[in-house]
Structure formats: structure tokens, C-alpha cells
Amino acid sequence: MDSKGVTLNACGIAELAAAVETLSASVLHGSLNRFSDADVVELMQRLETCKRQLSALDSRLIIEACNRSLPASSGAKDVVPFLRQTLGLSRYDASVRVKITRQCGEFFEPTGHLRPAALEKTAEAYETGDISRDHVRNIIDVMNHLPTDIPTETRAEAEDILVGHSRIGWPDDLPKIGRDILARVDPDGKVVSDADRRRRRGLILGRPGVDGMSWIEGWITPELRALLDAVFAKLARPGMCNIDDADSVAATVKIVDSKVLEAAARRDRRDAGQRAHDALFALLQPGVDPAKLGSHRGLPVQAILTMSVADLERGAGVATTASGGHVSINEALKMAEGTRPVLAVLDANGLPLYLGRCERLATPAQRLALIARDKGCTRPGCDAPASMCAVHHITDWATGGPTDLTNLTLACDHCHALVNDSAEGWRTVVMGKDSPYRGRTGWIAPKRLDPTGIPRVNDRHHVGQWVAAAIDFSCRRWGSRAA
């Protein structure tokens, strides 16, 4: 009898394995032609849930193997080598499974009592198939970085935030959420400080190989990343600074003709890494002044930093860059003392209170406000940062939509192209006063994707706001109880 009250025996395990094998063979070799598009998507989603539930069984089986001393009796000694030789896993995969087991597994105490999982809510969501192994791995990494002396209630709130996002969001976003959480539960930088980051900084250029190529590796500070991102947003775009194309747009061109860039982009076959290399090469050429790189999407090429007035007053938290990065409040203020970076301060509702900038032109000022407000593409699920976005009229200008902030939003080039009046087109609206997202941009998917026609917003760029609210509330609640 297991902990859930289900009896397992050899026959039951064999039948279970056979059922999984039969299902796999049916999907793998059967014809899916008779299913509709919606059926295929539903099958993918339900199978993903099943696979997640099956992967959650790893922890129980690993614990069972350890309780029986199978790693030692097999000659592997430790759990990771045992999993590698038994299941043919990579060292990384085996190590991840063991790490997850330690945090999400239920162990028996010497007294015989079953000890709940260290991350109980994470384990529960994993077992039900709501979150994936990558979600769990990232949650564990964030939780392991939290200070050990924070209140239990705050630690639980942090896990709640991470699990809640994981149920509806992507694993890739969890480190960003973790940085927001850490900035608020560790405002004094006891765990990770700006000084720690500066100590880790460094770039290493390896010796040239036989072919003359050199490898490069290292760590750069958030401040350098913000500055490089601003430059790469322009110079590493498709069609820019292509050393294989004599007619590519050069770094010294301050105002880029959109038609010339589009033509160069169509000829561009470089990957992102090659474009970044060519952008850096162009930036370091004699006669190229980083302060005179012209404009990108209507703004000077510069770092743009956004922070909330609450974090500014507390001197804690993080500032967000237009490329989606994070810089500590203190470092952001230091960067804003210069002439190039732009600093935007938002009120409690996420609306701009202050815009410090080099120039005051109507169109650039509107774009700065949109970067501060939207932070990136507003189509639900899109993670394109503001530096990769164009300004979109929510109500089309051709049909009378004004060029006012209330009718403007950010959309990346891909999502911008999805908006049209056809049956397959997306539509955009301003969320009404009765919506919890009042004033935000709502996107309505085509009926084929969402028959309900409900407008939805993109919270992917706004995690810092609800993280701050949840963590601050937890800290205040714990402080009042302690008092």
C-alpha cells in the first residue's frame, strides 16, 4: 500500500507499463488525419499532462531505490551513477532528477513518520501535471537563492508566486521572477550584491586556433548588458552591419531608410550570434562614436531604465531595461547620472511620473512612455522586449484612431503583422474601466484559436509589479504578527 492508498503489485506495474506502451504506439504509428486542428492541440496538451505526471513518479522511484540500497548493491555507490547506468541518462539529467527528488520527494523519518516535501506546493503541482520538470528545476534554483533568515511566511509566498506563474507561464520566465523576488526579500544585498556581481565580472579571449578564430567567454554586469543590448537592438538587426553584404546598412547611418533595411534583411542569412559579432565589429571600427549611432525605432540608441516610485523611495528592487534585463536600483541611478541612459519612474498604477531623457521630441517622448508602461510586446504570451517593438495604433489610424498614448501600444514586428480584419486576424482593444487591467491593451484571438473572443492581456513583462505587491504584503503581514 503506498502513501496515496493505492495497492501496487507486480501485475499492476506490468499492466501500467503495457498501457503506456500501447498509448505511445497508437499515437506514434496511428493516423491523425481524421482529427481536427482543435483535436490535435487537445491531444498534445493532454499527453503533455500525462508525461509530466509520469516524470513526477521519478522522485518516488528514486526514494524507493535508495530505501532498498539499490545504488550501493549495484556497485554504483551513489544515486546519480546508479541512474546513469540503469537508465542510460546523461549526468545532467540524472543530477536534475536527484535535485528534484530532494526538494519534492516525501521521505520517511527515522521514527517512521513520512516527512512532507520541502517544496510541498511545487511537488503537488508537479504530481498533477500542472507544471513541467523545467518549471520545477527553475523553482528550486530560485528558492535555493533566497536568504535563509527570511520569515517562513515570506518564503511560502515566494513559492506560491513561482508555482502560480508556472501553472500559466513558461519556465524561461522564472529566473526573471526570481530576480524580482530576491531584490525585495534581500534589499540590502546580503545574498547577491552589486559588489558580488562586480567581483564576478570578466571576459577572457582564448588563444587563436589554427584557423585564426578565438573563443570568448566570461560574465558581464547588468549595466554592461543594458548598454550592449541598446547597441545590439539597432546594429544586430537583420540587414545591419552584415560583413558578407556590401550593400548592408552600415553602423554610421544615423537614420535608416526602412525600405533599404527591409531589402538588406531579406538577403540576410546570418544567425543571431553572427549578427551580434558583426555588430560589435562595426561598433569598434575607427570613426564610429557610440554616442552618435543615430536612432532605433524613433529613439536615440541608449539604455532605457524603468523603475517604480515605491522601489525608488525604498532604495530596493530592480529597474527594468527596454531589452528585458534587470539592473539594481542603485546602479540604475548611477547610470542615469550620465547623458545617455534614460530613466523612467512609474507610479503605483504603472503610469509614468518622470521621464529623464536627452531630448524632448513629441514622438520619442510617446515611445518612452510606452516603453515605461508596456515594457514589451503586449500580445499575450509574447516575450519580445520593448527594444524589438514598434508602436501600434489600437484603433487603426486609418479608421480615425488618434495618435495618443491611450490609443498606442507596443507590438513586435511578428505580432504587429497578425493584426488585420480577416477571419485569421487578431484585434486589439483598450480594456475597459470594469476590467482589472483597465487601460491596458487587450488582444482578441481569431475564433479558430479562441471561440470565446475574450480580450486578454500580456502579463509576461509585468511580473515585477505583482511580485512586489505579494512579497511586500507578506512581509507586512509577518511584521504585524511579530509585533
C-alpha positions in Angstrom: 0.0 0.0 0.0 1.5 3.3 -1.0 1.0 6.7 0.7 -2.0 7.5 -1.5 -3.8 4.3 -0.5 -3.3 2.6 -3.9 -2.2 -1.1 -3.9 0.6 -1.8 -6.3 1.8 -5.3 -7.2 4.0 -6.8 -9.9 1.0 -7.5 -12.1 -0.3 -3.9 -11.7 3.1 -2.4 -12.6 3.3 -4.6 -15.7 -0.2 -3.6 -16.8 0.6 0.0 -16.2 3.8 -0.2 -18.3 1.9 -2.0 -21.1 -0.9 0.7 -21.1 1.8 3.4 -21.5 3.5 1.4 -24.3 0.2 0.8 -26.1 -0.7 4.5 -25.9 2.7 5.6 -27.2 2.5 3.1 -30.1 -1.1 4.2 -31.0 -0.1 7.9 -31.2 3.3 7.2 -32.9 2.1 4.9 -35.6 -1.6 5.7 -35.9 -3.1 8.1 -38.4 -4.1 11.6 -37.1 -5.7 12.8 -40.3 -9.2 12.3 -39.1 -8.7 14.7 -36.2 -9.5 18.4 -36.4 -6.9 21.1 -35.6 -8.5 21.5 -32.1 -8.4 17.8 -31.5 -4.7 17.7 -32.3 -4.0 20.6 -29.9 -6.1 18.9 -27.2 -4.2 15.6 -27.7 -0.9 17.4 -27.4 -2.0 19.2 -24.2 -3.4 16.0 -22.5 -0.4 14.0 -23.4 1.9 16.7 -22.0 0.0 16.5 -18.7 0.4 12.7 -18.7 4.1 12.9 -19.4 4.5 15.4 -16.6 2.7 13.1 -14.2 4.9 10.2 -15.3 8.1 12.3 -14.8 6.9 13.2 -11.3 7.0 9.5 -10.5 10.8 9.7 -10.7 11.1 11.0 -7.2 9.1 8.2 -5.7 11.1 5.6 -7.6 14.4 7.2 -6.7 13.4 7.3 -3.0 12.3 3.6 -3.2 15.6 2.6 -4.8 17.6 4.4 -2.1 15.5 2.9 0.7 16.4 -0.5 -0.8 20.1 0.5 -1.1 20.0 -0.3 -4.8 22.7 2.2 -5.7 25.1 0.5 -3.3 24.2 -3.0 -4.2 24.6 -2.3 -7.9 28.1 -1.1 -7.4 27.3 2.4 -8.5 27.6 3.7 -4.8 25.8 7.0 -5.4 22.4 7.8 -6.8 23.5 9.7 -9.9 25.8 7.0 -11.2 23.1 4.4 -10.5 20.5 6.3 -12.6 23.0 6.8 -15.4 24.0 3.1 -15.7 20.4 1.9 -15.0 18.5 4.3 -17.3 21.2 5.5 -19.7 20.9 9.1 -18.6 23.3 12.0 -19.1 25.0 13.2 -15.9 23.0 16.5 -16.1 19.6 14.7 -16.4 20.4 12.3 -13.6 21.5 15.2 -11.4 18.4 17.2 -12.1 16.2 14.2 -11.1 18.0 13.8 -7.8 17.8 17.5 -7.1 14.1 17.5 -7.7 13.7 14.4 -5.5 15.4 16.1 -2.6 13.0 19.1 -2.7 9.8 17.5 -3.9 10.1 13.9 -2.5 8.5 12.6 0.6 11.0 10.8 2.9 10.4 8.6 5.9 12.0 9.9 9.1 13.9 7.5 11.4 10.8 7.5 13.6 8.8 6.0 10.7 6.8 9.2 10.0 6.5 10.5 6.5 8.1 13.9 6.1 6.3 16.2 3.6 8.2 17.6 0.6 10.4 20.6 1.3 8.6 22.4 -1.5 5.2 20.9 -0.9 3.2 23.2 -3.3 5.7 22.7 -6.1 5.5 18.9 -5.6 1.7 18.9 -5.6 1.6 20.9 -8.9 4.2 18.6 -10.4 2.2 15.5 -9.5 -1.0 16.8 -11.0 0.8 17.6 -14.3 0.2 21.3 -14.0 3.9 22.2 -14.2 6.9 20.6 -16.0 10.3 19.4 -14.9 11.8 22.6 -16.2 9.4 24.6 -14.1 10.4 22.6 -11.0 14.1 22.9 -11.7 13.8 26.7 -12.0 11.7 27.0 -8.9 14.2 25.1 -6.9 17.0 27.3 -8.2 15.1 30.4 -7.1 14.2 29.1 -3.7 17.8 28.0 -3.0 19.0 31.5 -3.6 16.6 33.1 -1.1 18.1 34.2 2.2 17.8 31.5 5.0 16.7 34.0 7.6 13.6 35.4 5.8 10.2 34.7 7.5 8.6 31.3 6.8 5.5 33.1 5.5 7.6 35.1 3.0 9.3 32.0 1.8 5.9 30.3 1.3 4.6 33.4 -0.5 7.6 33.3 -2.8 6.9 29.6 -3.7 3.2 30.5 -4.2 4.2 33.2 -6.7 6.5 30.8 -8.6 4.1 27.9 -8.7 1.2 30.2 -9.6 3.1 31.6 -12.6 4.3 28.1 -13.6 0.7 26.9 -14.0 0.1 29.5 -16.7 3.5 30.6 -17.9 6.8 29.5 -19.2 9.9 28.0 -17.3 12.1 30.6 -19.0 10.4 33.4 -17.1 11.1 32.0 -13.7 14.7 33.3 -13.3 13.4 36.8 -14.1 10.6 36.4 -11.4 13.3 35.1 -9.1 15.4 38.2 -9.5 12.4 40.4 -8.6 11.7 38.3 -5.5 15.3 38.3 -4.4 15.5 42.1 -4.9 12.7 42.5 -2.5 13.4 39.9 0.2 17.1 40.8 0.1 17.1 44.6 -0.3 20.4 45.1 1.5 22.2 42.8 -0.9 23.3 40.2 1.7 22.8 37.3 -0.7 23.7 38.9 -4.0 25.0 42.4 -4.0 26.3 44.8 -6.7 29.8 44.3 -5.3 29.4 40.5 -5.7 28.4 41.0 -9.4 31.4 43.3 -10.0 33.8 40.7 -8.5 32.5 38.1 -10.9 32.8 40.3 -14.0 35.4 39.4 -16.6 35.9 38.5 -20.2 38.5 36.0 -21.5 39.8 35.9 -25.0 41.3 32.5 -25.7 44.4 31.9 -27.9 43.7 31.9 -31.6 43.3 28.5 -33.1 44.9 27.1 -36.2 42.2 28.8 -38.3 42.8 32.1 -36.5 39.5 32.1 -34.7 39.4 32.8 -31.0 36.8 31.8 -28.4 35.5 34.2 -25.8 33.7 33.6 -22.5 33.0 35.4 -19.2 30.5 37.3 -17.2 29.3 40.9 -17.8 27.5 43.1 -15.3 23.8 44.0 -15.7 24.9 47.6 -16.5 27.2 46.5 -19.4 24.4 44.1 -20.6 21.9 47.0 -20.7 24.3 49.2 -22.7 25.2 46.4 -25.1 21.5 45.5 -25.6 20.8 49.0 -26.6 23.5 48.9 -29.2 22.7 45.4 -30.5 19.0 46.4 -30.8 20.0 48.5 -33.8 23.3 47.2 -35.1 22.4 43.5 -34.8 19.1 43.7 -36.6 18.8 41.6 -39.7 20.2 43.7 -42.6 22.5 45.8 -40.4 26.3 45.6 -40.4 26.5 42.4 -42.5 30.1 41.9 -43.4 29.0 39.4 -46.1 26.9 42.1 -47.8 28.5 45.1 -49.3 25.1 46.8 -49.5 24.1 46.2 -45.9 23.2 49.2 -43.8 26.3 50.5 -42.0 26.7 51.4 -38.4 27.4 55.0 -39.3 24.0 55.5 -40.9 22.1 57.6 -38.3 18.6 57.4 -39.9 17.9 54.1 -41.6 15.7 54.0 -44.7 13.1 51.3 -43.9 12.9 50.1 -47.5 16.7 49.8 -47.7 16.8 47.9 -44.4 14.0 45.5 -45.4 15.8 44.7 -48.6 19.0 44.0 -46.8 17.2 41.9 -44.2 15.7 39.7 -46.9 19.2 39.0 -48.1 20.5 38.3 -44.5 21.2 34.7 -43.8 23.1 35.2 -40.5 22.0 33.7 -37.2 21.7 35.8 -34.0 25.2 35.1 -32.9 26.7 36.1 -36.2 24.7 39.4 -36.2 25.9 40.2 -32.6 29.5 39.5 -33.7 29.2 41.8 -36.7 27.5 44.5 -34.6 30.4 44.5 -32.1 32.9 44.5 -35.0 31.2 47.5 -36.5 31.0 49.4 -33.2 34.7 49.1 -32.7 35.7 50.4 -36.1 37.7 53.6 -36.2 35.5 56.7 -36.5 32.4 55.0 -35.0 31.2 57.0 -32.0 28.7 55.0 -29.8 27.2 58.3 -28.7 26.3 59.1 -32.3 24.7 55.9 -33.5 21.6 57.8 -34.6 18.2 56.3 -33.7 16.5 53.0 -33.4 12.7 52.9 -33.8 12.5 56.6 -33.3 14.7 56.9 -30.2 18.4 57.5 -29.7 20.5 54.3 -29.2 20.7 54.3 -25.4 19.8 52.3 -22.4 16.3 52.9 -21.1 15.6 52.1 -17.5 12.2 51.8 -15.8 11.6 51.7 -12.0 8.6 52.1 -9.7 8.5 55.1 -7.3 7.9 52.7 -4.4 11.2 50.9 -5.1 12.9 54.3 -5.7 11.8 55.5 -2.3 12.9 52.3 -0.5 16.2 52.1 -2.5 15.4 48.4 -3.1 14.2 46.4 -6.1 15.2 46.4 -9.7 15.0 48.7 -12.7 13.9 47.1 -16.0 15.7 47.8 -19.3 14.0 48.1 -22.6 15.6 44.9 -23.7 14.0 43.0 -20.7 17.0 42.9 -18.4 17.3 44.0 -14.8 19.6 46.5 -13.0 19.6 47.2 -9.3 18.0 50.5 -8.3 21.3 51.9 -7.0 23.2 51.0 -10.2 20.3 52.4 -12.4 20.5 55.7 -10.6 24.3 55.9 -11.2 23.8 55.1 -14.9 21.1 57.8 -15.1 23.6 60.4 -13.9 25.2 60.4 -17.3 23.7 61.8 -20.5 23.0 58.6 -22.5 20.7 56.4 -20.4 17.0 57.3 -20.0 15.3 56.9 -16.6 11.5 56.4 -16.2 9.8 56.4 -12.9 6.3 54.8 -12.6 3.6 55.3 -10.0 1.7 52.5 -8.2 -0.5 52.0 -11.3 2.4 51.6 -13.7 2.0 55.1 -15.3 5.0 57.3 -15.9 5.6 60.0 -13.3 9.0 61.2 -14.5 10.9 60.8 -17.8 14.6 61.9 -17.7 16.0 62.0 -21.2 18.4 63.7 -23.6 15.9 65.2 -26.0 12.2 66.3 -25.8 10.5 65.5 -29.1 6.9 64.5 -29.3 7.2 61.1 -31.0 10.2 59.9 -29.0 8.5 61.1 -25.8 5.5 59.0 -26.5 7.6 56.0 -27.3 9.5 56.4 -24.0 6.2 56.5 -22.1 5.1 53.3 -23.9 8.4 51.5 -23.0 7.9 52.5 -19.4 4.2 51.4 -19.4 4.2 48.3 -21.6 7.8 47.1 -21.3 7.4 44.9 -24.3 5.1 43.4 -26.9 1.5 43.4 -25.5 0.2 40.3 -27.3 -0.4 37.6 -24.7 2.5 35.2 -24.4 5.0 37.2 -26.4 8.3 37.8 -24.7 9.7 40.3 -27.2 11.2 43.3 -25.2 10.4 46.9 -25.9 13.6 47.3 -27.9 12.2 44.9 -30.5 8.8 46.5 -30.7 7.0 49.0 -33.0 4.3 51.4 -31.9 0.8 50.1 -32.8 -2.5 52.0 -33.0 -5.0 50.0 -31.0 -7.8 51.6 -33.1 -6.2 51.9 -36.5 -5.2 55.4 -37.6 -6.9 54.9 -41.0 -10.2 54.4 -39.2 -9.9 57.5 -37.0 -7.7 56.2 -34.2 -5.8 59.1 -32.6 -2.0 59.1 -32.1 -2.5 59.4 -28.3 -0.9 57.3 -25.6 -4.4 55.9 -24.7 -4.6 54.5 -28.2 -1.0 53.4 -28.6 0.7 50.2 -27.6 3.9 48.2 -28.2 3.9 45.2 -30.6 6.9 43.3 -32.1 7.1 43.1 -35.8 5.7 39.5 -35.9 2.7 40.2 -33.7 2.1 43.6 -35.4 1.6 41.7 -38.7 -1.0 39.4 -37.1 -3.5 42.3 -36.6 -5.9 42.6 -39.5 -9.6 42.4 -40.3 -9.6 38.9 -41.8 -11.0 35.8 -40.1 -7.5 34.8 -39.2 -6.5 38.2 -37.9 -6.1 39.4 -34.3 -7.8 42.5 -33.0 -6.7 44.9 -30.2 -8.8 46.9 -27.8 -8.3 49.1 -24.7 -9.5 47.2 -21.6 -12.5 49.0 -20.1 -13.0 50.6 -16.7 -14.6 47.4 -15.2 -11.6 45.3 -16.1 -8.8 44.6 -13.6 -6.5 45.6 -16.4 -8.1 49.0 -17.0 -6.3 51.0 -19.7 -4.1 48.0 -20.8 -4.1 46.6 -24.3 -6.3 43.5 -24.8 -5.7 41.2 -27.7 -8.6 39.2 -29.2 -7.5 36.0 -30.9 -9.1 34.6 -34.1 -12.2 32.4 -33.4 -10.2 29.4 -34.6 -7.8 29.8 -31.7 -10.3 31.2 -29.1 -14.0 30.9 -29.8 -14.8 33.0 -26.7 -13.5 36.2 -28.2 -12.4 37.4 -24.7 -9.6 40.1 -24.9 -6.5 39.0 -23.0 -3.5 41.0 -21.8 0.2 40.0 -21.6 1.5 39.9 -18.0 4.8 38.5 -19.1 6.6 41.8 -18.8 4.8 42.9 -15.6 5.7 40.2 -13.2 7.7 42.6 -11.1 4.6 44.6 -10.2 2.6 41.7 -8.8 5.7 40.1 -7.2 6.4 43.3 -5.4 2.8 43.5 -4.2 2.7 39.9 -3.0 6.1 40.0 -1.3 5.5 43.4 0.4 2.1 42.2 1.6 3.6 39.0 3.0 6.4 41.0 4.8 3.9 43.5 6.3 1.6 40.7 7.4 4.5 38.8 9.1 5.8 42.0 10.7 2.4 42.8 12.2 2.1 39.2 13.6 5.6 39.5 15.1 4.7 42.8 16.7 
